[in-house]
Amino acid sequence: MGDSDLLEQLSTQLFQDALHPPSESNGVSQQFLDALDRIPRKKLKPDDSCAICNTCYLDDQYPLVVRLPCSSLHHFDLECIGPWLKLHATCPLCRKDLLKKKTPVVIPDDEEPWDDTFG
C-alpha cells in the first residue's frame, strides 16, 4: 500500500466519521492527546513528514509533532492525528490499541532467571 493509498483511506474514514459520528466515542481523551511525546523542531530531519497529510514538518515555522507510544517511528502533526485519535484509540499505521497497558513479565520467586551459561 503506497503513501497516497494510506492518505486516501485515512481521509475517507475521517470524512465518513464526521458525516456519521458514532453514538459513543472509542477514541482517546484530551488528556491522552496532551500527554503525547512532542518532538522538538531541532530533532526533526528535513525529510520527516506527517504520514497523514504528507507535509514536511519543517515547512511549518512552528511544527507541533507528536510521537505515538506504539513506535518511535510513528509521528504525526498533532492537528492531523488529533481528530483520528478522538474517534479511534488505535495507531492509524499499525492499528495497535494505544489505551492497552503493557503487562510486565513477572518471574516467580521460586525460579531463577535464565542466564544462558552452562556449568
MODELLER restraints for C-alpha pairs under 7 A, 6 or more apart:
rsr = mdl.restraints
at = mdl.atoms
rsr.add(forms.Gaussian(group=physical.xy_distance, feature=features.Distance(at['CA:7:A'], at['CA:52:A']), mean=5.44, stdev=0.5))
rsr.add(forms.Gaussian(group=physical.xy_distance, feature=features.Distance(at['CA:7:A'], at['CA:53:A']), mean=6.91, stdev=0.5))
rsr.add(forms.Gaussian(group=physical.xy_distance, feature=features.Distance(at['CA:14:A'], at['CA:84:A']), mean=6.82, stdev=0.5))
rsr.add(forms.Gaussian(group=physical.xy_distance, feature=features.Distance(at['CA:25:A'], at['CA:87:A']), mean=5.77, stdev=0.5))
rsr.add(forms.Gaussian(group=physical.xy_distance, feature=features.Distance(at['CA:26:A'], at['CA:87:A']), mean=5.69, stdev=0.5))
rsr.add(forms.Gaussian(group=physical.xy_distance, feature=features.Distance(at['CA:26:A'], at['CA:88:A']), mean=5.46, stdev=0.5))
rsr.add(forms.Gaussian(group=physical.xy_distance, feature=features.Distance(at['CA:26:A'], at['CA:89:A']), mean=6.26, stdev=0.5))
rsr.add(forms.Gaussian(group=physical.xy_distance, feature=features.Distance(at['CA:27:A'], at['CA:85:A']), mean=5.37, stdev=0.5))
rsr.add(forms.Gaussian(group=physical.xy_distance, feature=features.Distance(at['CA:27:A'], at['CA:86:A']), mean=4.40, stdev=0.5))
rsr.add(forms.Gaussian(group=physical.xy_distance, feature=features.Distance(at['CA:27:A'], at['CA:87:A']), mean=4.21, stdev=0.5))
rsr.add(forms.Gaussian(group=physical.xy_distance, feature=features.Distance(at['CA:27:A'], at['CA:88:A']), mean=4.14, stdev=0.5))
rsr.add(forms.Gaussian(group=physical.xy_distance, feature=features.Distance(at['CA:27:A'], at['CA:89:A']), mean=4.42, stdev=0.5))
rsr.add(forms.Gaussian(group=physical.xy_distance, feature=features.Distance(at['CA:28:A'], at['CA:85:A']), mean=5.74, stdev=0.5))
rsr.add(forms.Gaussian(group=physical.xy_distance, feature=features.Distance(at['CA:28:A'], at['CA:86:A']), mean=5.31, stdev=0.5))
rsr.add(forms.Gaussian(group=physical.xy_distance, feature=features.Distance(at['CA:28:A'], at['CA:88:A']), mean=6.99, stdev=0.5))
rsr.add(forms.Gaussian(group=physical.xy_distance, feature=features.Distance(at['CA:28:A'], at['CA:89:A']), mean=5.37, stdev=0.5))
rsr.add(forms.Gaussian(group=physical.xy_distance, feature=features.Distance(at['CA:29:A'], at['CA:86:A']), mean=6.88, stdev=0.5))
rsr.add(forms.Gaussian(group=physical.xy_distance, feature=features.Distance(at['CA:33:A'], at['CA:82:A']), mean=6.98, stdev=0.5))
rsr.add(forms.Gaussian(group=physical.xy_distance, feature=features.Distance(at['CA:36:A'], at['CA:66:A']), mean=6.05, stdev=0.5))
rsr.add(forms.Gaussian(group=physical.xy_distance, feature=features.Distance(at['CA:36:A'], at['CA:67:A']), mean=6.43, stdev=0.5))
rsr.add(forms.Gaussian(group=physical.xy_distance, feature=features.Distance(at['CA:36:A'], at['CA:68:A']), mean=6.60, stdev=0.5))
rsr.add(forms.Gaussian(group=physical.xy_distance, feature=features.Distance(at['CA:37:A'], at['CA:66:A']), mean=5.47, stdev=0.5))
rsr.add(forms.Gaussian(group=physical.xy_distance, feature=features.Distance(at['CA:37:A'], at['CA:67:A']), mean=5.34, stdev=0.5))
rsr.add(forms.Gaussian(group=physical.xy_distance, feature=features.Distance(at['CA:38:A'], at['CA:65:A']), mean=5.75, stdev=0.5))
rsr.add(forms.Gaussian(group=physical.xy_distance, feature=features.Distance(at['CA:38:A'], at['CA:66:A']), mean=4.51, stdev=0.5))
rsr.add(forms.Gaussian(group=physical.xy_distance, feature=features.Distance(at['CA:38:A'], at['CA:67:A']), mean=6.37, stdev=0.5))
rsr.add(forms.Gaussian(group=physical.xy_distance, feature=features.Distance(at['CA:39:A'], at['CA:65:A']), mean=5.49, stdev=0.5))
rsr.add(forms.Gaussian(group=physical.xy_distance, feature=features.Distance(at['CA:39:A'], at['CA:66:A']), mean=5.84, stdev=0.5))
rsr.add(forms.Gaussian(group=physical.xy_distance, feature=features.Distance(at['CA:39:A'], at['CA:67:A']), mean=6.93, stdev=0.5))
rsr.add(forms.Gaussian(group=physical.xy_distance, feature=features.Distance(at['CA:41:A'], at['CA:63:A']), mean=6.82, stdev=0.5))
rsr.add(forms.Gaussian(group=physical.xy_distance, feature=features.Distance(at['CA:46:A'], at['CA:58:A']), mean=6.33, stdev=0.5))
rsr.add(forms.Gaussian(group=physical.xy_distance, feature=features.Distance(at['CA:47:A'], at['CA:56:A']), mean=6.36, stdev=0.5))
rsr.add(forms.Gaussian(group=physical.xy_distance, feature=features.Distance(at['CA:48:A'], at['CA:56:A']), mean=5.72, stdev=0.5))
rsr.add(forms.Gaussian(group=physical.xy_distance, feature=features.Distance(at['CA:48:A'], at['CA:57:A']), mean=6.21, stdev=0.5))
rsr.add(forms.Gaussian(group=physical.xy_distance, feature=features.Distance(at['CA:49:A'], at['CA:55:A']), mean=5.25, stdev=0.5))
rsr.add(forms.Gaussian(group=physical.xy_distance, feature=features.Distance(at['CA:49:A'], at['CA:56:A']), mean=4.04, stdev=0.5))
rsr.add(forms.Gaussian(group=physical.xy_distance, feature=features.Distance(at['CA:49:A'], at['CA:57:A']), mean=5.31, stdev=0.5))
rsr.add(forms.Gaussian(group=physical.xy_distance, feature=features.Distance(at['CA:50:A'], at['CA:56:A']), mean=6.60, stdev=0.5))
rsr.add(forms.Gaussian(group=physical.xy_distance, feature=features.Distance(at['CA:50:A'], at['CA:57:A']), mean=6.88, stdev=0.5))
rsr.add(forms.Gaussian(group=physical.xy_distance, feature=features.Distance(at['CA:50:A'], at['CA:75:A']), mean=6.83, stdev=0.5))
rsr.add(forms.Gaussian(group=physical.xy_distance, feature=features.Distance(at['CA:50:A'], at['CA:76:A']), mean=4.73, stdev=0.5))
rsr.add(forms.Gaussian(group=physical.xy_distance, feature=features.Distance(at['CA:50:A'], at['CA:77:A']), mean=5.89, stdev=0.5))
rsr.add(forms.Gaussian(group=physical.xy_distance, feature=features.Distance(at['CA:51:A'], at['CA:76:A']), mean=6.43, stdev=0.5))
rsr.add(forms.Gaussian(group=physical.xy_distance, feature=features.Distance(at['CA:52:A'], at['CA:80:A']), mean=6.48, stdev=0.5))
rsr.add(forms.Gaussian(group=physical.xy_distance, feature=features.Distance(at['CA:57:A'], at['CA:63:A']), mean=5.89, stdev=0.5))
rsr.add(forms.Gaussian(group=physical.xy_distance, feature=features.Distance(at['CA:64:A'], at['CA:77:A']), mean=5.85, stdev=0.5))
rsr.add(forms.Gaussian(group=physical.xy_distance, feature=features.Distance(at['CA:64:A'], at['CA:78:A']), mean=5.92, stdev=0.5))
rsr.add(forms.Gaussian(group=physical.xy_distance, feature=features.Distance(at['CA:65:A'], at['CA:75:A']), mean=6.62, stdev=0.5))
rsr.add(forms.Gaussian(group=physical.xy_distance, feature=features.Distance(at['CA:65:A'], at['CA:76:A']), mean=5.53, stdev=0.5))
rsr.add(forms.Gaussian(group=physical.xy_distance, feature=features.Distance(at['CA:65:A'], at['CA:77:A']), mean=4.62, stdev=0.5))
rsr.add(forms.Gaussian(group=physical.xy_distance, feature=features.Distance(at['CA:65:A'], at['CA:78:A']), mean=5.75, stdev=0.5))
rsr.add(forms.Gaussian(group=physical.xy_distance, feature=features.Distance(at['CA:66:A'], at['CA:75:A']), mean=5.44, stdev=0.5))
rsr.add(forms.Gaussian(group=physical.xy_distance, feature=features.Distance(at['CA:66:A'], at['CA:76:A']), mean=5.59, stdev=0.5))
rsr.add(forms.Gaussian(group=physical.xy_distance, feature=features.Distance(at['CA:66:A'], at['CA:77:A']), mean=6.36, stdev=0.5))
rsr.add(forms.Gaussian(group=physical.xy_distance, feature=features.Distance(at['CA:66:A'], at['CA:78:A']), mean=5.94, stdev=0.5))
rsr.add(forms.Gaussian(group=physical.xy_distance, feature=features.Distance(at['CA:67:A'], at['CA:74:A']), mean=5.83, stdev=0.5))
rsr.add(forms.Gaussian(group=physical.xy_distance, feature=features.Distance(at['CA:67:A'], at['CA:75:A']), mean=4.22, stdev=0.5))
rsr.add(forms.Gaussian(group=physical.xy_distance, feature=features.Distance(at['CA:67:A'], at['CA:76:A']), mean=6.64, stdev=0.5))
rsr.add(forms.Gaussian(group=physical.xy_distance, feature=features.Distance(at['CA:68:A'], at['CA:74:A']), mean=5.77, stdev=0.5))
rsr.add(forms.Gaussian(group=physical.xy_distance, feature=features.Distance(at['CA:68:A'], at['CA:75:A']), mean=6.13, stdev=0.5))
rsr.add(forms.Gaussian(group=physical.xy_distance, feature=features.Distance(at['CA:69:A'], at['CA:98:A']), mean=6.96, stdev=0.5))
rsr.add(forms.Gaussian(group=physical.xy_distance, feature=features.Distance(at['CA:70:A'], at['CA:96:A']), mean=6.68, stdev=0.5))
rsr.add(forms.Gaussian(group=physical.xy_distance, feature=features.Distance(at['CA:70:A'], at['CA:98:A']), mean=6.79, stdev=0.5))
rsr.add(forms.Gaussian(group=physical.xy_distance, feature=features.Distance(at['CA:89:A'], at['CA:97:A']), mean=5.83, stdev=0.5))
rsr.add(forms.Gaussian(group=physical.xy_distance, feature=features.Distance(at['CA:89:A'], at['CA:98:A']), mean=5.64, stdev=0.5))
rsr.add(forms.Gaussian(group=physical.xy_distance, feature=features.Distance(at['CA:89:A'], at['CA:99:A']), mean=6.49, stdev=0.5))
rsr.add(forms.Gaussian(group=physical.xy_distance, feature=features.Distance(at['CA:90:A'], at['CA:96:A']), mean=5.27, stdev=0.5))
rsr.add(forms.Gaussian(group=physical.xy_distance, feature=features.Distance(at['CA:90:A'], at['CA:97:A']), mean=4.45, stdev=0.5))
rsr.add(forms.Gaussian(group=physical.xy_distance, feature=features.Distance(at['CA:90:A'], at['CA:98:A']), mean=5.39, stdev=0.5))
rsr.add(forms.Gaussian(group=physical.xy_distance, feature=features.Distance(at['CA:91:A'], at['CA:97:A']), mean=6.83, stdev=0.5))
rsr.add(forms.Gaussian(group=physical.xy_distance, feature=features.Distance(at['CA:91:A'], at['CA:98:A']), mean=6.81, stdev=0.5))
